[in-house]
């Protein structure tokens, strides 16, 4: 799945918590959210529009820290639900319940979720639906010794 199709899929499945999502769909969505957040944060900084004003930095004179920009906060609210739904479907691709998302609130859970999101999903259909990559069956078994082509002359 390409970048634009992953973003279209994320928005078209805005409240869809059933089914499966591939690794590429998930990571392209994360990249999209990062780009949007950085871009809107930059615009918030230039325009000086904040929900919570930043405080002067105690470490570097003339610098500020903290604060929440208006545009980036609106984007975070708009992208939270489709991101959560996509994470839920990504866990389904690993044949795990989406409720595993709640381990995010533990320190070790963050690491486990990152590893799971980087892991290849189950091949073929599982209890949550068909394979998002389109393979209807699991990988074929390798040929038994003597059944395949030989390398001998």
Residue, then its C-alpha position, 0 to 999 in steps of 0.5 A: x500500500x502506498x502513502x496516498x492510499x494509506x491516508x485515504x484508507x485511514x480517513x475512509x475507515x475513520x470509525x472502523x475498528x473491525x478488520x485488519x490493517x497492514x504494516x505499510x498502512x499503519x506506518x504511512x499513517x504514522x508518517x502522515x500524522x508526524x508531517x501534519x503535526x510538525x507542519x502545523x506546529x511550525x505554522x502555530x509558532x510563526x503565527x503565534x496562535x496558542x491554546x496554552x502560551x509557551x513559557x520562557x525557557x530557564x535554560x536558553x535566554x530568548x527561547x520558549x518551551x511548552x505551549x499548545x498551538x491551536x492548529x496542531x491541537x485541532x489536528x491531533x483531535x481530528x487524527x486521534x480516532x482514525x489513528x486509534x482505529x488503525x492501531x486496533x486493526x493493526x493488532x487484528x492483523x497480528x491476530x491479537x485483540x485490539x484491547x491490547x492497545x491499553x498496554x500503552x499505558x505501561x512503560x514496557x507496553x510501549x516497547x511491546x506495541x512498537x515491536x508488534x506494529x513492526x511485525x509481519x501480520x498473519x498470512x491468509x485470513x484470521x479470526x478478524x478477516x481476510x489478509x489486507x495484503x490480499x494473500x488468500x492462503x498461507x505460504x505454500x510448503x517447500x518441496x520435499x527433498x527429491x521433488x524439486x529441481x536439483x542443482x546437480x549436473 
